[in-house]
């Protein structure tokens, strides 16, 4: 996040923290104060685009619909 609290793109050398460092019940933004809410807020735009282009909503309902895990993970 930048100094104004807006999401920024990754740049070389940026410190990466666990998502829950910010996205937890203590977060002031109630739309993003859980991992689920944050992920869904980020995914909605893409799902909406898929619906507009193909008439289907894309992966819904299961984490594995979006998160493809390698064998053994």
N, C-alpha and C positions, 0 to 999 in steps of 0.2 A: 504494500500500500504506500501511496505517496503521503506527503505531509498533510494533505487535505482528506485523507482516508479513502482515496479512490484507488481502484485496482490498477496496477502497472504491469507491463510485460516483463518477463524475466530478462535480466542482463547478466553478462559474465561476472562472476564473483559475488552475486547477490546471495545473502544468507537465506536459506530455505528453512522454514519452520513447519512443524506439523500444523495442519489446518485448524485443529482444535485449539491452538494457541490463541486464535482470535475468535473462531466460530464456536462459541460456547455460551451458556446461559448468562454470563456476565457481560456479554457484548450488548451495547446500547441498541444497535439496529436489530429490532425484533424480527425482521424479515430474513436475517442472515445469522441468527444466534444459535444455530446448530449445524452440524455437518450436513444433515439431510436438507435443511432449508437452503444452505449455501449451494450445494450441488444442484438442487432443483432449480434455483434461480438462474444458475449458469447454463443449465441444459434447456430450459424452456424455449429460448430463442431458436436453437437448432431444431428442436422438435417441431416448433411452429412452422419453420421453413420447410421441413420434410413434409408436413401435412399439406402445405400449400402447393408443393411441387408434385407430390405423388399420391396424396389422399390418405396416406397412412401416418400414424403418429410416431413411428420409429420404436425403439425399445422402450417398454414401459413395464413397471411392476417389479422387476427383479434387478438387483445390482448387476448381475452378469449380463443383462441386456446391453449395457454400455461398457462395463468393465470386463474385458476379455483377459482371463488369467492364463498364463503359461502352465503347462502340465507340471504338477508338483508344487505349485504355489498354494 
